[in-house]
Amino acid sequence: MKKILIAILMTGLTPLVCNAEMPFPLLSFNVTIAGDDFGDDGDSSGPRGTIDSPSVAIVEHTLYLYDGCDNTTLRLISSDETVAFSTFITTGTTSVVLPSTLSGKYRLEIVKGNITFYCYIEL
């Protein structure tokens, strides 16, 4: 729990932003860190830097990727904890079209190494 709290405090919480470069409101992500990556020396003070949250917006079945998504894995997890959709996001990808057959509530995850950014969306 302490690691999750530290990770949440270390993220620059993504505000709802609309401007010419980002015409849609951004999703607000939570963050989890898998494993104990704070060293073997007993230092549990947590990471020393900030973790930048991805900048992502959604309109219908299209995700618009503005920043922080290069070389990550994007997943949609259904309410029964199964992976409904997964794709690797390469450098320069600006949008992902989700299958139109998907509907309902999903947990959207963007995974960078041992860090998972997540939020809940409805399609």
C-alpha positions in Angstrom: 0.0 0.0 0.0 2.9 2.3 0.9 4.4 1.8 -2.6 1.1 2.6 -4.3 0.6 5.8 -2.3 4.2 6.9 -3.0 3.7 6.2 -6.7 0.4 8.1 -6.8 2.0 11.1 -5.1 5.0 11.0 -7.4 2.8 11.2 -10.6 1.9 14.5 -12.1 -1.8 13.9 -11.9 -3.2 14.5 -15.3 -5.7 17.4 -15.4 -8.5 17.7 -17.8 -7.1 19.8 -20.6 -8.4 21.0 -23.8 -6.5 23.2 -26.3 -5.6 23.3 -29.9 -3.1 20.4 -29.6 -5.3 18.3 -27.3 -8.9 19.0 -28.4 -10.4 16.3 -26.1 -10.3 16.0 -22.3 -7.5 13.8 -21.1 -8.1 10.7 -19.1 -6.9 10.7 -15.5 -4.7 7.8 -14.6 -3.8 6.0 -11.4 -0.5 4.1 -11.1 0.8 0.9 -9.6 4.4 -0.3 -9.4 5.0 -4.1 -9.5 7.7 -5.6 -7.4 10.2 -4.1 -5.0 12.4 -1.8 -7.0 13.6 0.3 -4.2 16.9 -1.6 -3.8 18.1 -4.5 -1.7 19.7 -2.2 0.9 16.5 -1.8 2.9 15.8 1.7 1.6 12.1 1.9 1.3 11.8 5.6 0.7 10.6 5.1 -2.8 11.6 6.5 -6.2 13.6 9.7 -6.2 12.0 11.3 -9.3 8.6 11.9 -10.8 6.6 9.5 -12.9 5.0 11.2 -15.9 1.5 10.0 -16.6 0.5 9.3 -20.2 -1.6 11.9 -22.0 -4.5 10.1 -23.6 -8.0 11.1 -24.7 -10.9 8.9 -25.9 -13.6 9.7 -28.3 -16.0 6.8 -29.0 -13.7 3.8 -29.8 -10.6 5.8 -30.6 -7.8 6.6 -28.2 -5.7 9.6 -29.0 -2.1 9.3 -27.6 -0.5 12.7 -27.0 2.4 11.9 -24.8 4.1 9.2 -22.7 2.8 6.1 -24.6 5.8 5.2 -26.8 7.0 1.6 -26.4 4.3 0.6 -24.0 1.6 -2.1 -23.9 -2.0 -1.0 -23.9 -4.6 -3.4 -22.5 -8.3 -3.4 -21.9 -9.4 -5.5 -19.0 -13.0 -6.6 -18.7 -15.0 -6.8 -15.4 -14.2 -10.5 -15.2 -10.5 -9.7 -15.3 -9.9 -11.1 -18.8 -7.8 -9.2 -21.4 -10.4 -8.0 -24.0 -7.8 -6.2 -26.1 -4.0 -5.7 -26.1 -1.6 -4.0 -28.4 2.0 -2.7 -28.3 2.3 1.0 -28.9 5.4 1.9 -31.0 7.1 5.2 -31.1 5.2 7.8 -33.1 1.7 6.1 -32.7 -0.8 8.9 -32.3 -4.1 6.9 -32.1 -5.5 3.4 -31.5 -8.9 2.4 -32.8 -10.5 -0.1 -30.4 -12.6 -2.9 -31.8 -16.2 -1.7 -32.4 -17.4 -5.0 -31.0 -16.3 -4.0 -27.5 -18.9 -2.4 -25.3 -19.3 -1.8 -21.6 -16.9 -0.8 -18.8 -13.2 -1.7 -19.0 -10.0 -0.9 -17.1 -7.6 0.7 -19.5 -4.0 -0.1 -18.7 -0.8 1.4 -20.2 2.2 -0.6 -19.1 5.8 0.7 -19.0 8.1 -1.9 -17.6 7.0 -2.5 -14.0 4.8 0.6 -13.9 1.1 0.3 -14.9 -1.0 3.4 -15.5 -4.8 2.6 -15.3 -8.2 4.2 -15.5 -11.7 3.1 -16.2 -13.5 3.7 -19.4 -16.9 2.9 -20.9 -17.3 2.0 -24.6 
